[in-house]
């Protein structure tokens, strides 16, 4: 868990406290995730809470899972009912490697896997820098058409 700075948000540290090891977790995390919504047949999974909460802002009804690290993303356990997994990759070697590993695992299990790519470093950076309208437009272009209809909020228009 990242600790927030008592002095408020600053662009260099993104509001995180200036401590050596700001993230801590307890317990057996491998294969598990922080889940948002109940996944049946479609799920979006990514590394961090910030990334997944940013996507959740523009896709509020699409079930999501934050694996909390690239290694945990690669080992994510998915529901038996899952048919399609979108993988929200961070634009770095660890994120792309985790997405490749998870994609292979899903394909072996007969589950469709599709990468979601941020325009910048990750989807939280996209949300903060580009704004929700640009992030929503980017998702409209990366989701399958049936999932755009199903999961983008009604009345949403393409801004891209």
C-alpha positions in Angstrom: 0.0 0.0 0.0 1.4 3.4 -0.9 1.5 5.9 1.8 0.2 9.4 1.1 2.3 12.5 1.8 1.0 14.7 4.7 2.0 17.8 2.7 -0.4 17.0 -0.1 0.0 16.2 -3.8 3.1 17.1 -5.7 3.7 16.2 -9.3 7.2 14.7 -8.7 6.2 12.1 -6.1 2.5 11.9 -7.1 1.4 12.6 -3.6 3.3 9.6 -2.1 5.2 9.9 1.1 9.0 10.2 0.9 9.8 6.8 2.5 12.2 4.1 1.3 9.7 1.3 0.9 6.2 2.8 0.6 4.4 -0.4 -0.4 3.6 -3.1 2.1 1.3 -6.1 1.8 0.7 -8.9 4.2 -0.5 -12.5 3.5 -0.4 -14.8 0.5 -1.0 -12.5 -2.6 0.2 -14.7 -5.5 -2.7 -15.4 -7.8 -5.0 -13.0 -5.9 -6.1 -9.5 -6.5 -8.2 -6.6 -5.3 -11.4 -7.0 -7.2 -13.9 -4.3 -8.3 -17.2 -5.8 -9.3 -18.1 -9.5 -9.8 -16.6 -11.0 -12.9 -18.6 -13.5 -14.8 -17.5 -13.7 -18.5 -15.4 -10.5 -18.9 -12.7 -9.0 -16.7 -10.0 -6.4 -16.9 -6.9 -7.1 -14.9 -3.8 -4.9 -14.3 -1.0 -4.3 -11.9 -1.8 -1.4 -9.6 -4.7 0.0 -7.7 -4.2 3.5 -9.3 -4.2 2.0 -12.8 -7.4 0.0 -12.2 -9.2 2.8 -10.4 -8.5 5.1 -13.3 -10.0 2.6 -15.7 -12.9 2.1 -13.3 -13.7 5.8 -13.5 -14.4 5.5 -17.3 -15.7 1.9 -17.3 -17.7 1.8 -14.0 -19.6 -1.4 -14.7 -16.8 -3.5 -16.1 -15.4 -5.9 -13.5 -11.8 -5.3 -12.7 -8.9 -6.8 -10.7 -5.7 -5.1 -9.4 -3.0 -7.7 -9.0 -0.7 -5.2 -7.1 2.5 -6.1 -9.0 3.6 -7.4 -12.4 4.5 -10.8 -10.9 1.1 -11.1 -9.3 -0.5 -10.1 -12.6 1.3 -12.9 -14.4 0.0 -15.4 -11.8 -3.6 -14.1 -11.6 -6.2 -16.7 -10.9 -9.5 -16.0 -12.8 -13.0 -17.2 -12.4 -14.0 -20.5 -14.1 -16.8 -18.6 -15.9 -14.3 -16.2 -17.6 -14.4 -16.1 -21.4 -12.5 -12.8 -22.1 -9.7 -11.0 -20.2 -8.5 -7.6 -21.0 -5.0 -7.0 -19.6 -4.2 -3.4 -18.6 -0.5 -3.3 -19.2 1.9 -0.7 -17.8 4.2 0.5 -20.6 7.4 -1.0 -19.1 9.3 -4.2 -19.4 7.7 -5.8 -16.2 4.2 -4.9 -17.3 4.6 -6.2 -20.8 6.3 -9.3 -19.6 3.5 -10.0 -17.2 0.9 -9.4 -19.9 2.7 -11.9 -22.2 2.8 -14.6 -19.5 -0.8 -14.0 -18.6 -1.9 -14.0 -22.2 -0.3 -17.4 -22.8 -1.9 -18.9 -19.6 -5.3 -17.6 -20.7 -5.0 -19.0 -24.3 -4.0 -22.4 -22.8 -7.2 -22.2 -20.7 -9.4 -21.3 -23.7 -9.9 -17.7 -22.6 -9.6 -14.8 -25.0 -6.9 -12.3 -23.9 -6.6 -8.8 -25.2 -4.0 -6.1 -24.1 -5.1 -2.6 -23.2 -2.3 -0.1 -23.8 -2.0 3.3 -22.2 -0.9 6.2 -24.3 1.6 7.2 -21.6 3.3 5.1 -18.8 0.1 3.6 -17.3 -3.6 4.3 -17.2 -3.3 6.4 -14.1 -0.9 8.7 -15.9 -3.3 8.8 -18.8 -6.2 9.8 -16.5 -4.2 12.5 -14.7 -2.6 13.9 -17.8 -5.1 13.4 -20.6 -8.3 13.4 -18.6 -11.3 11.0 -18.4 -12.7 11.9 -21.9 -9.4 10.9 -23.6 -9.1 7.8 -21.6 -12.7 6.8 -22.4 -12.1 7.4 -26.1 -8.9 5.3 -25.9 -10.9 2.4 -24.3 -13.6 2.7 -26.9 -11.0 2.0 -29.5 -9.4 -1.0 -27.6 -12.5 -2.9 -26.4 -14.3 -5.3 -28.6 -17.5 -3.7 -30.0 -19.8 -5.9 -28.0 -18.0 -4.8 -24.8 -18.2 -1.1 -25.8 -22.0 -1.4 -26.0 -22.1 -3.4 -22.8 -19.7 -1.5 -20.6 -19.3 2.1 -21.6 -21.9 4.3 -19.9 -25.1 5.0 -21.8 -25.1 8.2 -23.8 -21.4 8.3 -23.9 -20.1 9.8 -27.2 -16.8 9.3 -28.9 -14.5 12.2 -28.2 -11.5 10.9 -30.1 
